[in-house]
């Protein structure tokens, strides 16, 4: 990449970073409400317990994961999300319980929890850094993680 292309690429990323931060700030209430919802006893605490209890109710975490992903994507709809993140979400959603899954429980349910945990992490970082007025000079790890969600780092 030549210097001119690199500069254009850099400026575009900075512009998108400002837009993301602005959208995070403007949607703080929605993001915080969603985080409170997924941290609720009946979602976070109960569904992780259901995984260890070997209950089909663990599959219900997929609903929260999809809701989080949709909300996060709405913060920067014109930008693709990180490829690894999309793969994790893809492998941990769209699953329908079948009795045969009990024989290979971890194979079927661990991706559900993994997708939920990664989604929840990015939601937590969005809420945590929603009070920033401008991108920080020195990037806190969680803020840098949020940038990676949209490959802006």
Phi, psi and omega in degrees: 000127179282171185300319181295316178295320179298316180297318177298315179300315180298314180296321177297315179298319179295319178298315179292325177298315178298319179295316178300311181298319178298316179292324176297315180297315182292337181252019183308313184298315180297316180296316180294320177298318179295318178299317177299321180297312183285339176277353180302150179312316188282353175252286186297301186294312185289317186288328174291318174303318182297328175300311181288333179281352179068041183252141177301342180296342175299332180296338181291346176299336181301325180298315179294320179300312180297321179296317179297312182300315179298319179294316179296317180298327180293345178287334179209068190297336182278357185245132175294146175279162181308135183301315179297317179299314180299323179293316179300315180294317180300318181285343183248013177225167180078015181265137178243130182297139174222143181304330180295339179295336179299332181286334179227057188305310182298319180301323184269329188255332179303319177299330178295312179293319180300315179297318178298312183297318179294318178297315180297321178303310181294324176296316178300319181291323177298315179295314183301319186259012180289348180271354180293135177277332182208159177302135181288151177293311177258123187276119169296150184304316181294323177293317177298322176300317179299321176297322179295333178304327180246020180052046177258007179243000000 
